[in-house]
């Protein structure tokens, strides 16, 4: 069993002890911030809800019962029912799977792509940097939602195309961050030493450059989760994301917009879920930024 003194030792005896100590300090820094802790709880709740949706949801997400349509929140239906008699709470619970899938896949596609492009641009410089950053600036010059709408309109509606469109509009910011990081150390002695030992450019980038950009990239990706969720919800609201009868939160808001004054719960409940999860990722991202920033205050 690891003790606090062993984890916080100033002179760790092994790389394993050093890694464990760093993880412990990171965890301490996160839980000491109340808002960050709240963000962790919200994100964990989202993950657990998505995993155990079948056990949490009391009803089917797509089952219809017109006899109970537009019922207000009650003990039987915690968030009420929609125009087709579907339980909104169950749809919100199952919708967490769609939200988590979109967020995860966009991060998996966009973050490594932007990181690699930015690292190559900053490492080589010259015409490579000008070409790659020129392409990046073209994407950055257009609003994300408008650009995503254009790509989805070209690719066609659907959750897979929405994920691709959001990923295409997200990677430029990561490329800019990675390039800025690389420019600060590309002429460092350890890079020159690796090259003198015969390491190829690809090996230097993969082994020495990319790991140094990871911390800032993790922070930016976490902060961008809220924007990804809102963009996905916007596409769903316009009917370009997940298609009926999938319980996507943006599409659920669109289904209740005609009755927003009389049956407010139809749109409000999925909207509340979007706001809560977005805030959770923002709080978590702020906490990670404070903990991982080497220039910030030590916790």
Residue pairs with C-beta under 8 A, 6 or more apart in sequence:
2 20
2 24
6 17
7 17
7 20
7 21
7 24
8 21
8 24
8 25
9 17
9 21
12 18
12 21
25 299
26 291
26 292
28 299
29 287
29 290
29 291
29 299
30 36
30 37
30 40
30 287
30 288
30 291
31 37
31 40
32 299
33 287
33 290
35 283
35 286
35 287
36 283
36 284
36 286
36 287
36 288
36 290
37 287
38 280
38 283
39 279
39 280
39 281
39 282
39 283
39 284
39 285
39 286
39 287
40 284
40 287
41 280
42 276
42 277
42 279
42 280
42 281
42 283
42 284
43 277
43 280
43 281
43 284
45 280
46 96
46 99
46 100
46 277
46 280
47 100
49 56
49 93
49 96
50 96
50 97
50 99
50 100
53 93
53 94
53 96
53 97
56 93
57 87
57 89
57 90
57 93
57 94
58 87
58 89
58 90
59 77
59 86
59 87
59 89
59 90
60 86
60 87
60 90
61 86
61 90
61 91
61 93
61 94
61 95
61 245
61 247
62 86
62 245
62 247
63 86
63 87
64 84
64 85
64 86
65 81
65 85
65 86
66 84
66 85
67 85
68 77
68 81
68 85
69 81
69 82
69 83
69 84
69 85
70 80
70 81
70 82
70 83
70 259
70 263
70 266
71 77
71 80
71 81
71 85
72 80
72 263
72 265
73 79
73 80
73 265
74 80
77 87
77 88
77 89
78 89
79 87
79 88
79 89
79 92
79 265
79 269
80 88
80 263
80 265
80 266
80 269
81 87
81 88
82 88
82 91
82 252
82 255
82 256
82 266
83 255
83 256
83 259
83 266
88 252
88 265
88 266
88 269
88 270
89 269
90 247
91 247
91 252
91 270
92 247
92 249
92 252
92 269
92 270
92 273
94 247
95 247
95 248
95 249
95 252
95 270
95 273
96 273
96 277
98 159
98 242
98 246
98 247
98 248
98 249
99 229
99 232
99 248
99 249
99 277
101 159
101 163
102 159
102 162
102 163
102 166
102 228
102 229
102 232
103 225
103 228
103 229
103 232
105 163
105 167
106 163
106 166
106 167
106 170
106 228
107 221
107 225
107 228
109 163
109 164
109 167
109 171
110 166
110 167
110 168
110 170
110 171
110 174
111 171
111 174
111 217
111 221
113 167
113 171
113 174
113 175
114 170
114 171
114 172
114 173
114 174
114 175
114 176
114 177
114 178
115 174
115 175
115 178
115 210
115 213
115 217
116 178
116 205
116 210
117 132
117 136
117 171
117 175
117 178
118 132
118 174
118 175
118 176
118 177
118 178
118 179
118 180
118 181
118 182
118 213
119 178
119 179
119 182
119 205
119 209
119 210
119 213
120 128
120 132
120 205
121 128
121 129
121 132
121 133
121 136
121 175
121 178
121 179
121 182
122 129
122 178
122 179
122 180
122 181
122 182
122 183
122 186
123 182
123 186
123 201
123 204
123 205
123 209
124 201
125 186
129 179
132 175
133 175
133 176
133 179
136 172
136 175
136 176
137 172
139 147
139 168
139 169
139 171
139 172
140 172
140 173
140 176
144 166
144 169
144 170
144 227
144 231
145 231
145 234
147 165
147 168
147 169
148 162
148 165
148 166
148 168
148 169
148 231
148 234
148 235
149 165
149 235
149 238
149 240
151 161
151 164
151 165
151 168
151 169
152 161
152 162
152 165
152 235
152 240
152 241
153 240
155 161
155 164
155 165
157 239
157 240
157 241
157 243
158 241
158 242
158 243
159 241
159 242
159 243
159 246
159 248
162 232
162 235
162 236
162 240
162 241
162 242
165 235
166 228
166 231
166 232
166 235
169 231
170 224
170 228
173 220
173 224
174 217
174 220
174 221
177 213
177 216
177 217
177 220
178 213
178 217
181 212
181 213
181 216
182 209
182 212
182 213
185 191
185 212
186 209
190 208
191 204
191 208
191 209
194 203
194 204
194 207
194 208
195 204
199 207
199 208
215 292
215 294
216 292
218 288
218 292
219 285
219 288
219 289
219 292
219 293
220 285
222 281
222 284
222 285
222 288
223 281
223 282
223 285
223 286
223 289
224 285
225 278
225 281
225 285
226 277
226 278
226 279
226 281
226 282
226 285
229 274
229 277
229 278
229 281
230 274
230 278
232 241
232 248
232 250
233 241
233 248
233 249
233 250
233 253
233 274
234 250
235 241
235 250
236 242
236 248
236 249
236 250
236 251
236 253
236 254
237 250
237 251
237 253
237 254
238 254
239 251
239 254
241 248
241 250
241 251
242 248
242 251
243 251
244 251
249 270
249 271
249 273
249 274
250 270
250 274
252 266
252 267
252 269
252 270
253 267
253 270
253 271
253 274
255 266
255 267
256 263
256 265
256 266
256 267
256 268
257 267
259 266
260 266
260 267
289 296
290 296
290 297
290 299
291 299
